[in-house]
Amino acid sequence: MTAHAHPPFDVELEPALDAAPAYFTTLEPNGIADFRAATARPPSLNDLIAGRPVEVTDHTVTGYDGGEITVTVLQRSDHQKGAAGPGIYLIHGGGMVGGSRWSVAPMLVEWVLAYDAVAAAVEFRLAPDFPDPVPVEDCYAGLEWFTGRADEFGFDPRRLLIGGQSAGGGLSAGTTLLARDRGRPMPAALLLMWPMLDDRNETISARQIDGVGIWDRTSNQTGWTALLGDRRGTADVSIYAAPARATDLSGLPPAYIEAGSAEVFRDEAVAFASRIWEVGGSAELHIWAGGFHGFQTIVPTAALSQRAVQTRESWVRRVLSGG
């Protein structure tokens, strides 16, 4: 055993690793195009909605430095006028270099129906074509646009949940820090699902998950370098790009933070929760034993995945319905 031997994978999850494409384990810069193509495939909205009362509209929004981004809004087609339910703003994952807003659509459809929520998913521009600060500023611009139209869409901006998966988790934290430091209203809750927070890539878990699992240390370096270039790992990185660098996490909304024990992001997730607690903030932290990166979506039928999703859904239900 070496000091950096990886934690064991859950026995029900581990077979999925053999079927994963190589770039899902180790992403090199020359694999970004293939990774992007694989992660951009949208699910069928017709299949997701399946005749249920959900209305989907795309909106062109001005992002960072005048560029155009798309924000997709989902709401119940039978939403009662004058009823102001919760709002949801989700940011997709993809290591800063891939993915699309459609990857969070399955979750949003269910929450729109369950909580009479109005939900938005932002298509931020991707690195390396659009390096920092474009992605986080695009996400911030989308949030400002969405909350500024709360009356139009019929949701209560004081009951807004912001969150995301992987890179989307890091961007959610960065967007919330931007809102805090620019004096904007805080979301009511922050949902960080296996979040990508630390460009330095030097934690024990980053060293353990090297050549194994999903999104290993090399992948992490590829994603962060695409975003930050030569600044990666230096002092010239903002807390909005890499929220793990924030020394003051006061003023953040109550957070739910989750990761697997066998993924790169484990230790930065624990550290982020700890810094919220240090300043008297609220954070619910779950590290799922044997989980690799994104196991909940990759093997949704596994017992560990179902337990993790049920635990997260319980928190979301408390946040969005107050019960």
Protein Blocks (a to p, Z undefined) as FASTA:
>chain_A
ZZkbccdddfklmmmmmmpcfklmmccfklmmmmmmmmmpccdfklmnnopacddddddd
ddeehiacdddddddfkbcehiacdddddddeeehpgccfklmmmmmmmmmmmnopacdd
ddddddfklgcfklmmmmmmmmmmmmmmmmmnopafklcccddehjlmmmmmmmmmmmmm
nopacdfbdcdehiafbfnlpafklmmmgoiajhifklmmmmmmmmnmmmnopakbcfkl
mmmlpmblghiacddddddfkbfklmmmmmmmmmmmmnopacdddddehiaehklmmmmm
bmklmmmmmmmmmmmmmmmnoZZ
